[in-house]
Amino acid sequence: MPDVQATTLTQTERPIGDHGAIGNGRSVALIASDGTLDWWCPGRFDSPSVFGAILDGERGGHLRLGPVVHASSVMRYISDTNVLETVHTTTTGRVRVADFMPFPDDAGVEDACIIRRVEGLEGSVELAFSFSPRFQYVRVQPRLSQTPAGLRARGEGAIPPPTARASCPTARATRRAATAAYVQVP
């Protein structure tokens, strides 16, 4: 994949070429250069989406982990891996976000899991973290709750009720401090 420069387009205006794909052989997620996870059907390719902002920027759901201010962003894959690396450069610093989906056969890994690792490279970059899941193609309203491990979303009215969890312990990445976002849909 060639390097992609970030744009200021909304999810519905953003071209597909502004996204990188991560997957685990059973599912795939699309992540935009601004750090927004715009599409993911956890578990299997044909499962209902949890994040579908690529289809409907207002109602589709997303997970955003990216700079608060405008950034120049370059995406690339780490050689011979399914790890998508995005480096965001702002006027105050640089931060690297590595996104990947572990393979389900790996020891101790749940079926539907996305890891987003943040590393401060230079200076300081304030990050936005927004967790807005939408279950069953927006037919099931999520109910958010705070847990010791982070945020948990549960889809009310569905049998069985879908759930999603996300955690992000800090919203600022510096060279000495980093954070990770973890998304799991059991």
C-alpha positions in Angstrom: 0.0 0.0 0.0 1.4 3.4 -0.9 1.7 6.1 1.8 -1.6 7.9 2.3 -1.8 11.6 3.4 -4.7 12.4 5.8 -7.5 14.6 4.6 -10.2 16.5 6.4 -13.1 14.7 4.7 -16.0 13.3 6.7 -16.5 9.5 6.8 -19.0 9.5 4.0 -16.9 11.7 1.8 -13.6 9.9 2.5 -12.4 7.7 -0.4 -11.8 4.1 0.2 -8.1 4.7 -0.7 -7.8 6.8 2.5 -8.1 3.5 4.5 -5.9 0.7 5.5 -7.2 -2.8 6.1 -6.3 -5.1 9.0 -7.6 -8.7 9.4 -7.2 -12.1 10.9 -8.4 -14.4 8.2 -12.0 -14.3 9.5 -12.7 -10.6 9.6 -11.4 -7.3 8.3 -11.5 -3.7 9.6 -11.0 -0.5 7.7 -9.0 2.3 9.4 -8.8 5.8 8.0 -5.7 7.9 8.0 -7.0 10.2 10.7 -7.2 7.1 13.1 -10.9 6.4 12.7 -12.0 2.7 12.5 -14.8 3.1 10.0 -15.8 -0.5 9.3 -15.7 -3.8 11.2 -17.8 -6.9 11.2 -16.3 -8.8 14.1 -16.1 -12.6 14.1 -16.7 -13.2 10.4 -16.7 -11.3 7.2 -20.5 -11.7 6.9 -21.3 -10.8 10.5 -23.3 -7.6 11.2 -21.1 -4.5 11.5 -20.2 -2.9 14.9 -18.5 0.1 13.2 -20.1 1.2 9.9 -19.2 4.9 9.6 -17.9 4.3 6.1 -21.5 3.8 5.0 -23.2 6.4 7.3 -20.9 8.9 8.9 -23.6 10.1 11.4 -25.3 6.8 12.5 -22.9 4.0 11.4 -20.6 3.9 14.5 -16.8 4.3 14.8 -13.8 4.0 17.0 -11.5 7.1 16.8 -8.0 7.2 18.1 -6.1 10.1 16.5 -4.8 13.6 17.0 -7.2 16.3 18.3 -5.7 18.9 16.0 -5.0 18.6 12.2 -2.2 16.2 11.5 -0.2 15.1 8.5 -0.6 11.3 8.6 1.2 8.6 6.7 0.0 5.0 6.7 2.1 1.9 5.9 2.2 -1.8 6.6 5.1 -3.2 8.7 7.0 -5.5 6.4 5.6 -9.1 6.1 2.8 -8.5 8.7 -0.9 -7.5 8.9 0.1 -4.6 11.2 -1.0 -1.2 9.9 1.2 1.7 11.1 0.1 5.3 11.0 2.4 8.2 12.0 0.6 11.4 12.8 2.7 14.6 12.8 1.3 17.8 14.4 3.0 21.1 15.2 3.7 19.8 18.7 5.0 16.3 18.0 4.7 12.9 16.3 2.9 9.8 17.4 2.7 6.3 15.9 -0.4 4.1 16.1 0.0 0.4 15.2 -3.3 -1.4 14.5 -3.7 -5.1 14.1 -6.1 -8.0 14.6 -4.5 -11.1 16.2 -5.2 -14.5 14.6 -7.8 -16.4 16.6 -5.5 -19.5 16.8 -2.9 -17.5 18.8 -2.9 -18.6 22.5 -5.1 -16.5 24.7 -6.7 -14.4 21.9 -10.4 -13.9 21.6 -12.1 -14.4 18.2 -12.9 -10.7 17.6 -10.2 -8.4 18.9 -8.4 -5.3 17.6 -5.3 -4.0 19.2 -4.4 -0.3 18.7 -1.0 0.5 20.2 0.2 4.1 20.5 3.8 5.2 20.8 5.0 8.7 21.3 7.9 9.5 18.9 8.6 13.2 19.4 7.2 16.1 21.5 3.6 15.7 22.7 0.4 14.9 20.8 -3.1 15.1 22.3 -5.3 12.3 21.1 -9.0 12.0 20.7 -10.7 8.7 21.8 -14.3 8.1 20.7 -16.0 4.8 21.1 -19.4 4.7 19.3 -20.4 1.1 18.4 -23.6 0.4 16.5 -24.9 -3.2 16.6 -26.9 -5.1 14.0 -26.5 -2.4 11.3 -27.8 0.3 13.7 -31.0 -1.7 14.5 -29.9 -2.3 18.1 -29.2 0.7 20.4 -26.0 0.3 22.4 -25.9 1.0 26.2 -22.5 2.2 27.4 -21.2 1.5 30.9 -17.9 2.2 32.6 -16.0 -0.9 33.9 -12.6 -1.3 35.6 -11.2 -2.4 32.2 -12.7 0.5 30.2 -15.9 1.2 28.4 -18.4 -1.6 27.6 -21.2 -1.4 25.1 -24.1 -3.8 25.2 -26.8 -4.1 22.6 -30.2 -4.1 24.2 -33.1 -5.9 22.6 -31.1 -8.5 20.6 -30.9 -12.2 21.5 -28.2 -12.8 22.5 -27.3 -9.2 23.3 -24.1 -8.1 21.5 -21.3 -6.5 23.5 -18.2 -4.6 22.8 -15.5 -3.3 25.1 -12.8 -0.6 24.7 -10.2 0.8 26.9 -7.8 3.8 26.5 -6.0 4.7 29.7 -4.6 8.0 28.6 -5.3 10.6 25.9 -1.9 12.1 25.5 1.1 10.4 23.9 4.6 11.7 24.6 8.0 10.2 23.9 8.1 8.7 27.4 4.5 7.7 27.8 2.3 5.7 25.5 -1.2 4.2 25.5 -3.0 1.4 23.9 -6.6 1.0 22.9 -8.1 -2.5 23.0 -11.4 -3.4 21.4 -13.0 -6.8 21.9 -16.3 -8.1 20.8 -16.8 -11.5 22.5 
